[in-house]
Amino acid sequence: MKRRSVFKVDLTRIQGEGDFPCPSCGEIMSPDDESGIPYDVVKLDMKEDSLESLTIICNRCKSLIHLLGFEELKAHC
């Protein structure tokens, strides 16, 4: 059985509109894409009423991507 790759992406280090490539295959992940084509949400971690982290799976290579930095992004808005 093949092991699935797992990556961490700190959203505070992403330049631009929030789009970033999958660290494994390069598929573009966009927070504005609601089609479900490039990725699916696997897990939401909430702290009180705010999003703390999000885990998505790349539908192209099946890598898990753990997104961090939501609290810092919220503080800058």
N, C-alpha and C positions, 0 to 999 in steps of 0.2 A: 504494500500500500504506500503510495507516494505521500510524503509530508507536504502540507500546505505552507507556503511562505507567509510570514507575519511581519508587518512593517508598522512603524510609528511615524506619523506625519504631524509636525507641529504647525498648526495653521497660522501662527503669528510670524512664521518665517517665509510664508508664501507671498510673493509679489503680485500685484495686479488685482484682479477681480475674484480670486479664490480658486481658480482652476489650477489643477496640478496633475502631472502624469503619474500613473501607477508606478511605484518604485520597481516593480518587476518587469512589466511588459510595455509600459509607456502609454497605455490607453489614457486619454484625457478624462479626468474626473472633474465635474463642474457642479457646484452647489445649486446652480439654477436648473440643472437637468432633472426633470421629473419623469422622464420616459421609462426609467428602469432598465435602459439598455446597457450603459457602461458599468453600473454597479447596483447593488441592492444593500439596503440597511439591514444589518444583522443584530445590532444591539445599541440601545441608547442608555447612557448613564446620566441620571439626573441628580442634582444636589439642590434640594428645596425646589424652587420653581425655575431653575436654569439648567441648561445643558452643560454637563461637565466633559463628557467625551462621547464619541460615536464610533462604532465599528462598522465598516462596510466591507463587502466582498466584491472584488473585480470580476465581472462576468466574463471577461476574456481569458484571464489566466488563473482565476479562482484564488488569488492571494487575498489574505485578510489585511485590511488597513485600519489601524487604530488612530483616529483623529483626535488630537489634543489641542488645547489653547483657546477654547471657547470663552472661558472666563476672562482671559486677557483681552480678547477681541471685544467683548462686551464692554469692558472698562474704557476702551478707547473710543467708543461710539457716543 
